[in-house]
């Protein structure tokens, strides 16, 4: 009887790694689908209604199910293992990045794009100077919002040591068109050009709100990794609360 029980235990132990492997493969496929659908929803949202961001709502509720599956698959190692799976699926993610806090660590070998950041700073200052020339009103409110978000985005990029290509893209694809638009707007409003009312109104009611939403979307995207890390860590704490060290337990008793 004892030998039969021992044989059963050995057989059960032999089956356990295979079962664990199936669970990891299932989670990996689930995570891949989640990321692909999330990218699709984000793109669809920006193309159809860039001023009304909704893509994160279905991902938020779906993320709960994904977090529960991660906890069931990896247990207390879930946060670290999820990051490993993310890096395996998205090779562009830097390795060595901490789970929570310490932004920018693990990127120490990336050279700092000093020249590109200097040019970026000049463009932001020019944008702020144009904003100050606008009369009080809706257009100036949007311009101030854009300038503030651009400055915060540049600071986040500098803290993360963003690549020169990323900084240059930000300057040419977002800041330069915005600076050109505001420059023409300031010129027309200061000179009181006849027949420009319709164009000025379109800039105030359509172009500036759209630009503001795009700058906000970029700033949120820069922190998307940190938001995911924090959400995963927070959800893991709900499933497996950490025990206090003995010293703290004695202090509270």
Number of C-alpha atoms within 10 A of each C-alpha: 6 7 8 9 10 11 12 12 12 11 11 11 11 11 11 11 11 11 11 13 12 13 16 18 13 14 21 18 11 15 21 16 12 16 15 11 15 16 13 12 17 18 13 13 17 17 10 10 11 19 18 11 14 14 18 14 10 12 17 12 10 12 19 14 12 18 22 16 19 25 20 14 20 17 15 17 12 20 22 16 16 21 19 15 15 17 14 13 15 12 9 9 14 12 14 11 15 15 18 16 11 10 16 18 16 14 16 10 8 11 11 17 17 12 12 17 22 10 14 22 17 12 18 21 14 16 24 19 12 21 24 14 15 21 13 10 9 14 22 19 16 20 25 19 20 26 24 16 19 27 18 13 21 21 14 17 19 17 13 19 22 19 17 16 11 12 20 18 14 18 23 13 10 16 23 17 13 20 19 13 14 22 17 12 19 18 14 16 15 12 8 10 10 7 8 12 13 9 11 18 12 11 17 19 12 12 16 23 21 18 21 21 19 18 22 18 17 16 19 13 13 15 15 12 14 16 14 15 19 16 16 25 17 12 17 21 11 9 14 11 10 10 8 9 8 9 8 10 10 9 7 7 5
